[in-house]
Amino acid sequence: MAAALFQVSGRVQGVCFRASTREQAMARGLTGYARNLPGGGVEVLACGNASAIDALEQWLRKGPPAARVDQVARSEWDGEAPEDFRTG
């Protein structure tokens, strides 16, 4: 199992970014979370198949129609994988 942690910045709060990320992740069979960060960004943890994580990363770089993604930073993650995908 692969896992990656993403920090997404831009206009990504208040534009259905977390809910859309959850839909995209679940469609790819991934577990993890999407949560707002105090500075206005969104943190996304994605666990599962490496190619599915890569596909989610490509989607994160664009986001839903109302979003404006300025930057996506990726780091590897070695913690325990959640059982589902949540937003918070």
N, CA, C and O atoms as a Tinker XYZ file with bonds, in Angstrom:
   352  protein
     1  N      0.834000   -1.181000    0.000000    73     2
     2  CA     0.000000    0.000000    0.000000    64     1     3
     3  C      0.879000    1.245000    0.000000    63     2     4     5
     4  O      1.883000    1.312000    0.710000    81     3
     5  N      0.500000    2.202000   -0.783000    73     3     6
     6  CA     1.195000    3.486000   -0.843000    64     5     7
     7  C      0.370000    4.518000   -0.086000    63     6     8     9
     8  O     -0.824000    4.331000    0.143000    81     7
     9  N      1.019000    5.602000    0.295000    73     7    10
    10  CA     0.315000    6.691000    0.970000    64     9    11
    11  C      1.048000    7.999000    0.702000    63    10    12    13
    12  O      2.276000    8.033000    0.616000    81    11
    13  N      0.279000    9.069000    0.570000    73    11    14
    14  CA     0.862000   10.388000    0.342000    64    13    15
    15  C      0.029000   11.432000    1.069000    63    14    16    17
    16  O     -1.187000   11.303000    1.218000    81    15
    17  N      0.722000   12.467000    1.515000    73    15    18
    18  CA     0.085000   13.596000    2.188000    64    17    19
    19  C      0.264000   14.816000    1.294000    63    18    20    21
    20  O      1.379000   15.130000    0.877000    81    19
    21  N     -0.835000   15.500000    1.003000    73    19    22
    22  CA    -0.819000   16.658000    0.123000    64    21    23
    23  C     -1.215000   17.910000    0.887000    63    22    24    25
    24  O     -2.113000   17.873000    1.729000    81    23
    25  N     -0.555000   19.001000    0.599000    73    23    26
    26  CA    -0.924000   20.322000    1.101000    64    25    27
    27  C     -1.325000   21.132000   -0.131000    63    26    28    29
    28  O     -0.508000   21.388000   -1.015000    81    27
    29  N     -2.588000   21.525000   -0.172000    73    27    30
    30  CA    -3.129000   22.226000   -1.335000    64    29    31
    31  C     -3.423000   23.669000   -0.942000    63    30    32    33
    32  O     -4.108000   23.920000    0.050000    81    31
    33  N     -2.910000   24.607000   -1.712000    73    31    34
    34  CA    -3.146000   26.018000   -1.407000    64    33    35
    35  C     -3.810000   26.711000   -2.591000    63    34    36    37
    36  O     -3.740000   26.245000   -3.728000    81    35
    37  N     -4.448000   27.819000   -2.297000    73    35    38
    38  CA    -5.184000   28.598000   -3.289000    64    37    39
    39  C     -6.561000   28.897000   -2.736000    63    38    40    41
    40  O     -6.739000   28.977000   -1.521000    81    39
    41  N     -7.533000   29.062000   -3.609000    73    39    42
    42  CA    -8.914000   29.231000   -3.150000    64    41    43
    43  C     -9.529000   27.839000   -3.090000    63    42    44    45
    44  O    -10.178000   27.384000   -4.031000    81    43
    45  N     -9.305000   27.168000   -1.946000    73    43    46
    46  CA    -9.718000   25.771000   -1.801000    64    45    47
    47  C    -10.625000   25.544000   -0.595000    63    46    48    49
    48  O    -10.970000   24.403000   -0.285000    81    47
    49  N    -11.012000   26.613000    0.082000    73    47    50
    50  CA   -11.989000   26.499000    1.159000    64    49    51
    51  C    -13.254000   27.235000    0.739000    63    50    52    53
    52  O    -13.197000   28.306000    0.135000    81    51
    53  N    -14.404000   26.637000    1.072000    73    51    54
    54  CA   -15.680000   27.252000    0.718000    64    53    55
    55  C    -16.081000   27.043000   -0.733000    63    54    56    57
    56  O    -16.962000   27.738000   -1.239000    81    55
    57  N    -15.441000   26.090000   -1.410000    73    55    58
    58  CA   -15.741000   25.836000   -2.821000    64    57    59
    59  C    -15.993000   24.339000   -3.081000    63    58    60    61
    60  O    -15.820000   23.857000   -4.201000    81    59
    61  N    -16.404000   23.618000   -2.033000    73    59    62
    62  CA   -16.679000   22.173000   -2.110000    64    61    63
    63  C    -15.441000   21.342000   -2.419000    63    62    64    65
    64  O    -15.547000   20.244000   -2.965000    81    63
    65  N    -14.267000   21.863000   -2.071000    73    63    66
    66  CA   -13.030000   21.146000   -2.379000    64    65    67
    67  C    -12.936000   19.835000   -1.612000    63    66    68    69
    68  O    -12.609000   18.803000   -2.199000    81    67
    69  N    -13.219000   19.854000   -0.306000    73    67    70
    70  CA   -13.098000   18.635000    0.500000    64    69    71
    71  C    -14.105000   17.571000    0.071000    63    70    72    73
    72  O    -13.748000   16.401000   -0.073000    81    71
    73  N    -15.353000   17.968000   -0.133000    73    71    74
    74  CA   -16.375000   17.006000   -0.553000    64    73    75
    75  C    -16.049000   16.418000   -1.924000    63    74    76    77
    76  O    -16.214000   15.218000   -2.142000    81    75
    77  N    -15.596000   17.247000   -2.833000    73    75    78
    78  CA   -15.225000   16.771000   -4.168000    64    77    79
    79  C    -14.013000   15.854000   -4.099000    63    78    80    81
    80  O    -13.938000   14.861000   -4.822000    81    79
    81  N    -13.062000   16.188000   -3.228000    73    79    82
    82  CA   -11.882000   15.330000   -3.056000    64    81    83
    83  C    -12.303000   13.967000   -2.530000    63    82    84    85
    84  O    -11.787000   12.943000   -2.977000    81    83
    85  N    -13.232000   13.948000   -1.588000    73    83    86
    86  CA   -13.728000   12.680000   -1.046000    64    85    87
    87  C    -14.350000   11.839000   -2.158000    63    86    88    89
    88  O    -14.079000   10.642000   -2.250000    81    87
    89  N    -15.175000   12.445000   -2.995000    73    87    90
    90  CA   -15.795000   11.728000   -4.112000    64    89    91
    91  C    -14.736000   11.148000   -5.049000    63    90    92    93
    92  O    -14.822000    9.990000   -5.459000    81    91
    93  N    -13.743000   11.964000   -5.380000    73    91    94
    94  CA   -12.677000   11.518000   -6.278000    64    93    95
    95  C    -11.868000   10.377000   -5.662000    63    94    96    97
    96  O    -11.541000    9.403000   -6.340000    81    95
    97  N    -11.550000   10.504000   -4.387000    73    95    98
    98  CA   -10.764000    9.475000   -3.697000    64    97    99
    99  C    -11.535000    8.163000   -3.613000    63    98   100   101
   100  O    -10.985000    7.096000   -3.888000    81    99
   101  N    -12.796000    8.241000   -3.237000    73    99   102
   102  CA   -13.596000    7.030000   -3.108000    64   101   103
   103  C    -13.791000    6.338000   -4.451000    63   102   104   105
   104  O    -13.811000    5.109000   -4.517000    81   103
   105  N    -13.933000    7.112000   -5.517000    73   103   106
   106  CA   -14.071000    6.535000   -6.857000    64   105   107
   107  C    -12.813000    5.777000   -7.267000    63   106   108   109
   108  O    -12.864000    4.880000   -8.109000    81   107
   109  N    -11.678000    6.147000   -6.660000    73   107   110
   110  CA   -10.409000    5.494000   -6.965000    64   109   111
   111  C    -10.043000    4.432000   -5.933000    63   110   112   113
   112  O     -8.964000    3.842000   -6.008000    81   111
   113  N    -10.929000    4.183000   -4.972000    73   111   114
   114  CA   -10.690000    3.152000   -3.968000    64   113   115
   115  C     -9.691000    3.551000   -2.897000    63   114   116   117
   116  O     -9.061000    2.686000   -2.288000    81   115
   117  N     -9.535000    4.851000   -2.656000    73   115   118
   118  CA    -8.566000    5.334000   -1.679000    64   117   119
   119  C     -9.218000    5.595000   -0.327000    63   118   120   121
   120  O    -10.415000    5.870000   -0.244000    81   119
   121  N     -8.429000    5.507000    0.714000    73   119   122
   122  CA    -8.857000    5.912000    2.046000    64   121   123
   123  C     -8.017000    7.111000    2.461000    63   122   124   125
   124  O     -7.002000    7.414000    1.833000    81   123
   125  N     -8.446000    7.798000    3.529000    73   123   126
   126  CA    -7.693000    8.946000    4.018000    64   125   127
   127  C     -8.619000   10.033000    4.506000    63   126   128   129
   128  O     -9.648000    9.759000    5.125000    81   127
   129  N     -8.248000   11.279000    4.225000    73   127   130
   130  CA    -9.073000   12.415000    4.659000    64   129   131
   131  C     -8.738000   13.650000    3.854000    63   130   132   133
   132  O     -7.706000   13.723000    3.187000    81   131
   133  N     -9.638000   14.621000    3.931000    73   131   134
   134  CA    -9.414000   15.973000    3.414000    64   133   135
   135  C     -9.911000   16.912000    4.498000    63   134   136   137
   136  O    -11.069000   16.836000    4.909000    81   135
   137  N     -9.038000   17.799000    4.964000    73   135   138
   138  CA    -9.446000   18.721000    6.031000    64   137   139
   139  C     -8.865000   20.103000    5.788000    63   138   140   141
   140  O     -7.782000   20.265000    5.225000    81   139
   141  N     -9.630000   21.095000    6.237000    73   139   142
   142  CA    -9.187000   22.481000    6.118000    64   141   143
   143  C     -8.030000   22.744000    7.068000    63   142   144   145
   144  O     -7.965000   22.185000    8.163000    81   143
   145  N     -7.122000   23.603000    6.630000    73   143   146
   146  CA    -6.013000   24.051000    7.460000    64   145   147
   147  C     -6.260000   25.498000    7.878000    63   146   148   149
   148  O     -6.922000   26.243000    7.156000    81   147
   149  N     -5.744000   25.900000    9.020000    73   147   150
   150  CA    -5.979000   27.262000    9.512000    64   149   151
   151  C     -5.572000   28.361000    8.537000    63   150   152   153
   152  O     -6.198000   29.421000    8.529000    81   151
   153  N     -4.554000   28.150000    7.721000    73   151   154
   154  CA    -4.076000   29.182000    6.809000    64   153   155
   155  C     -4.861000   29.315000    5.522000    63   154   156   157
   156  O     -4.505000   30.126000    4.667000    81   155
   157  N     -5.936000   28.528000    5.360000    73   155   158
   158  CA    -6.753000   28.620000    4.159000    64   157   159
   159  C     -6.544000   27.507000    3.161000    63   158   160   161
   160  O     -7.227000   27.457000    2.138000    81   159
   161  N     -5.616000   26.617000    3.436000    73   159   162
   162  CA    -5.362000   25.494000    2.543000    64   161   163
   163  C     -6.145000   24.266000    2.962000    63   162   164   165
   164  O     -6.944000   24.300000    3.898000    81   163
   165  N     -5.894000   23.177000    2.245000    73   163   166
   166  CA    -6.507000   21.898000    2.543000    64   165   167
   167  C     -5.410000   20.841000    2.592000    63   166   168   169
   168  O     -4.521000   20.812000    1.742000    81   167
   169  N     -5.485000   19.975000    3.595000    73   167   170
   170  CA    -4.570000   18.843000    3.714000    64   169   171
   171  C     -5.323000   17.591000    3.293000    63   170   172   173
   172  O     -6.452000   17.362000    3.726000    81   171
   173  N     -4.696000   16.784000    2.449000    73   171   174
   174  CA    -5.314000   15.560000    1.950000    64   173   175
   175  C     -4.360000   14.399000    2.193000    63   174   176   177
   176  O     -3.199000   14.440000    1.785000    81   175
   177  N     -4.860000   13.367000    2.862000    73   175   178
   178  CA    -4.131000   12.114000    3.011000    64   177   179
   179  C     -4.788000   11.108000    2.094000    63   178   180   181
   180  O     -6.006000   10.936000    2.132000    81   179
   181  N     -3.994000   10.437000    1.267000    73   179   182
   182  CA    -4.520000    9.421000    0.358000    64   181   183
   183  C     -3.719000    8.137000    0.531000    63   182   184   185
   184  O     -2.491000    8.144000    0.440000    81   183
   185  N     -4.428000    7.026000    0.783000    73   183   186
   186  CA    -3.804000    5.725000    0.996000    64   185   187
   187  C     -4.445000    4.707000    0.066000    63   186   188   189
   188  O     -5.665000    4.669000   -0.090000    81   187
   189  N     -3.601000    3.884000   -0.548000    73   187   190
   190  CA    -4.112000    2.846000   -1.444000    64   189   191
   191  C     -3.135000    2.557000   -2.557000    63   190   192   193
   192  O     -1.920000    2.606000   -2.364000    81   191
   193  N     -3.672000    2.256000   -3.721000    73   191   194
   194  CA    -2.882000    1.940000   -4.898000    64   193   195
   195  C     -2.095000    3.171000   -5.363000    63   194   196   197
   196  O     -2.647000    4.268000   -5.449000    81   195
   197  N     -0.810000    2.985000   -5.661000    73   195   198
   198  CA     0.057000    4.105000   -6.042000    64   197   199
   199  C     -0.449000    4.845000   -7.284000    63   198   200   201
   200  O     -0.401000    6.075000   -7.331000    81   199
   201  N     -0.932000    4.112000   -8.281000    73   199   202
   202  CA    -1.417000    4.790000   -9.490000    64   201   203
   203  C     -2.707000    5.565000   -9.202000    63   202   204   205
   204  O     -2.946000    6.603000   -9.820000    81   203
   205  N     -3.539000    5.082000   -8.277000    73   203   206
   206  CA    -4.749000    5.811000   -7.897000    64   205   207
   207  C     -4.387000    7.095000   -7.154000    63   206   208   209
   208  O     -5.044000    8.122000   -7.330000    81   207
   209  N     -3.345000    7.039000   -6.325000    73   207   210
   210  CA    -2.883000    8.245000   -5.622000    64   209   211
   211  C     -2.351000    9.257000   -6.621000    63   210   212   213
   212  O     -2.625000   10.451000   -6.505000    81   211
   213  N     -1.596000    8.788000   -7.598000    73   211   214
   214  CA    -1.083000    9.689000   -8.639000    64   213   215
   215  C     -2.227000   10.345000   -9.413000    63   214   216   217
   216  O     -2.165000   11.532000   -9.734000    81   215
   217  N     -3.270000    9.569000   -9.711000    73   215   218
   218  CA    -4.428000   10.113000  -10.425000    64   217   219
   219  C     -5.140000   11.158000   -9.564000    63   218   220   221
   220  O     -5.571000   12.192000  -10.074000    81   219
   221  N     -5.265000   10.893000   -8.267000    73   219   222
   222  CA    -5.881000   11.875000   -7.379000    64   221   223
   223  C     -5.036000   13.146000   -7.324000    63   222   224   225
   224  O     -5.577000   14.252000   -7.302000    81   223
   225  N     -3.726000   12.994000   -7.301000    73   223   226
   226  CA    -2.858000   14.174000   -7.288000    64   225   227
   227  C     -3.109000   15.041000   -8.514000    63   226   228   229
   228  O     -3.174000   16.265000   -8.404000    81   227
   229  N     -3.249000   14.425000   -9.667000    73   227   230
   230  CA    -3.520000   15.198000  -10.883000    64   229   231
   231  C     -4.842000   15.950000  -10.750000    63   230   232   233
   232  O     -4.948000   17.099000  -11.178000    81   231
   233  N     -5.851000   15.307000  -10.159000    73   231   234
   234  CA    -7.129000   15.983000   -9.950000    64   233   235
   235  C     -6.971000   17.126000   -8.938000    63   234   236   237
   236  O     -7.538000   18.201000   -9.131000    81   235
   237  N     -6.207000   16.903000   -7.863000    73   235   238
   238  CA    -6.002000   17.940000   -6.848000    64   237   239
   239  C     -5.382000   19.195000   -7.447000    63   238   240   241
   240  O     -5.659000   20.301000   -6.982000    81   239
   241  N     -4.562000   19.045000   -8.454000    73   239   242
   242  CA    -3.898000   20.193000   -9.080000    64   241   243
   243  C     -4.893000   21.084000   -9.831000    63   242   244   245
   244  O     -4.584000   22.226000  -10.169000    81   243
   245  N     -6.086000   20.548000  -10.087000    73   243   246
   246  CA    -7.137000   21.301000  -10.780000    64   245   247
   247  C     -8.292000   21.608000   -9.822000    63   246   248   249
   248  O     -8.760000   22.744000   -9.755000    81   247
   249  N     -8.749000   20.593000   -9.084000    73   247   250
   250  CA    -9.836000   20.755000   -8.130000    64   249   251
   251  C    -11.189000   20.906000   -8.793000    63   250   252   253
   252  O    -11.295000   20.802000  -10.015000    81   251
   253  N    -12.229000   21.151000   -8.004000    73   251   254
   254  CA   -13.568000   21.347000   -8.554000    64   253   255
   255  C    -13.653000   22.696000   -9.283000    63   254   256   257
   256  O    -12.763000   23.534000   -9.136000    81   255
   257  N    -14.717000   22.910000  -10.066000    73   255   258
   258  CA   -14.818000   24.116000  -10.901000    64   257   259
   259  C    -14.658000   25.441000  -10.165000    63   258   260   261
   260  O    -14.064000   26.366000  -10.719000    81   259
   261  N    -15.159000   25.570000   -8.947000    73   259   262
   262  CA   -15.098000   26.857000   -8.239000    64   261   263
   263  C    -13.756000   27.112000   -7.561000    63   262   264   265
   264  O    -13.512000   28.212000   -7.066000    81   263
   265  N    -12.893000   26.112000   -7.536000    73   263   266
   266  CA   -11.599000   26.255000   -6.853000    64   265   267
   267  C    -10.559000   26.900000   -7.761000    63   266   268   269
   268  O    -10.682000   26.903000   -8.986000    81   267
   269  N     -9.525000   27.450000   -7.113000    73   267   270
   270  CA    -8.330000   27.915000   -7.811000    64   269   271
   271  C     -7.147000   27.338000   -7.045000    63   270   272   273
   272  O     -6.836000   27.789000   -5.942000    81   271
   273  N     -6.497000   26.355000   -7.619000    73   271   274
   274  CA    -5.367000   25.705000   -6.961000    64   273   275
   275  C     -4.086000   26.408000   -7.379000    63   274   276   277
   276  O     -3.762000   26.473000   -8.565000    81   275
   277  N     -3.358000   26.935000   -6.397000    73   275   278
   278  CA    -2.089000   27.609000   -6.666000    64   277   279
   279  C     -0.905000   26.657000   -6.544000    63   278   280   281
   280  O      0.056000   26.751000   -7.306000    81   279
   281  N     -0.979000   25.743000   -5.584000    73   279   282
   282  CA     0.157000   24.853000   -5.341000    64   281   283
   283  C     -0.312000   23.572000   -4.676000    63   282   284   285
   284  O     -1.233000   23.582000   -3.859000    81   283
   285  N      0.339000   22.460000   -5.039000    73   283   286
   286  CA     0.123000   21.170000   -4.376000    64   285   287
   287  C      1.492000   20.632000   -3.994000    63   286   288   289
   288  O      2.336000   20.380000   -4.855000    81   287
   289  N      1.703000   20.458000   -2.695000    73   287   290
   290  CA     2.960000   19.883000   -2.203000    64   289   291
   291  C      2.675000   18.460000   -1.750000    63   290   292   293
   292  O      1.703000   18.211000   -1.036000    81   291
   293  N      3.519000   17.531000   -2.163000    73   291   294
   294  CA     3.324000   16.105000   -1.829000    64   293   295
   295  C      4.483000   15.611000   -0.982000    63   294   296   297
   296  O      5.648000   15.908000   -1.247000    81   295
   297  N      4.131000   14.848000    0.043000    73   295   298
   298  CA     5.154000   14.156000    0.831000    64   297   299
   299  C      4.674000   12.740000    1.084000    63   298   300   301
   300  O      3.472000   12.477000    1.122000    81   299
   301  N      5.619000   11.832000    1.256000    73   299   302
   302  CA     5.255000   10.447000    1.542000    64   301   303
   303  C      4.804000   10.349000    2.989000    63   302   304   305
   304  O      5.213000   11.151000    3.828000    81   303
   305  N      3.983000    9.392000    3.274000    73   303   306
   306  CA     3.395000    9.224000    4.599000    64   305   307
   307  C      3.514000    7.759000    4.976000    63   306   308   309
   308  O      3.229000    6.884000    4.158000    81   307
   309  N      3.931000    7.481000    6.201000    73   307   310
   310  CA     4.128000    6.081000    6.596000    64   309   311
   311  C      3.318000    5.679000    7.829000    63   310   312   313
   312  O      3.688000    4.737000    8.531000    81   311
   313  N      2.235000    6.374000    8.093000    73   311   314
   314  CA     1.372000    6.034000    9.206000    64   313   315
   315  C      0.385000    4.943000    8.847000    63   314   316   317
   316  O      0.435000    4.376000    7.755000    81   315
   317  N     -0.507000    4.658000    9.770000    73   315   318
   318  CA    -1.538000    3.637000    9.546000    64   317   319
   319  C     -2.644000    4.195000    8.656000    63   318   320   321
   320  O     -3.086000    5.330000    8.839000    81   319
   321  N     -3.078000    3.404000    7.707000    73   319   322
   322  CA    -4.110000    3.837000    6.765000    64   321   323
   323  C     -5.486000    3.818000    7.435000    63   322   324   325
   324  O     -5.832000    2.852000    8.115000    81   323
   325  N     -6.266000    4.876000    7.247000    73   323   326
   326  CA    -7.643000    4.871000    7.750000    64   325   327
   327  C     -8.477000    3.831000    6.998000    63   326   328   329
   328  O     -8.085000    3.360000    5.930000    81   327
   329  N     -9.622000    3.483000    7.565000    73   327   330
   330  CA   -10.494000    2.490000    6.951000    64   329   331
   331  C    -11.392000    3.075000    5.864000    63   330   332   333
   332  O    -11.902000    2.336000    5.022000    81   331
   333  N    -11.589000    4.383000    5.872000    73   331   334
   334  CA   -12.451000    5.027000    4.886000    64   333   335
   335  C    -11.877000    6.396000    4.557000    63   334   336   337
   336  O    -10.771000    6.727000    4.984000    81   335
   337  N    -12.623000    7.194000    3.800000    73   335   338
   338  CA   -12.180000    8.538000    3.465000    64   337   339
   339  C    -13.131000    9.526000    4.109000    63   338   340   341
   340  O    -14.339000    9.469000    3.882000    81   339
   341  N    -12.595000   10.427000    4.907000    73   339   342
   342  CA   -13.413000   11.384000    5.662000    64   341   343
   343  C    -13.045000   12.824000    5.322000    63   342   344   345
   344  O    -11.961000   13.114000    4.813000    81   343
   345  N    -13.969000   13.696000    5.617000    73   343   346
   346  CA   -13.686000   15.122000    5.535000    64   345   347
   347  C    -13.819000   15.710000    6.929000    63   346   348   349
   348  O    -14.591000   15.221000    7.753000    81   347
   349  N    -13.069000   16.745000    7.174000    73   347   350
   350  CA   -13.124000   17.354000    8.501000    64   349   351
   351  C    -12.659000   18.772000    8.479000    63   350   352
   352  O    -12.642000   19.432000    9.518000    81   351
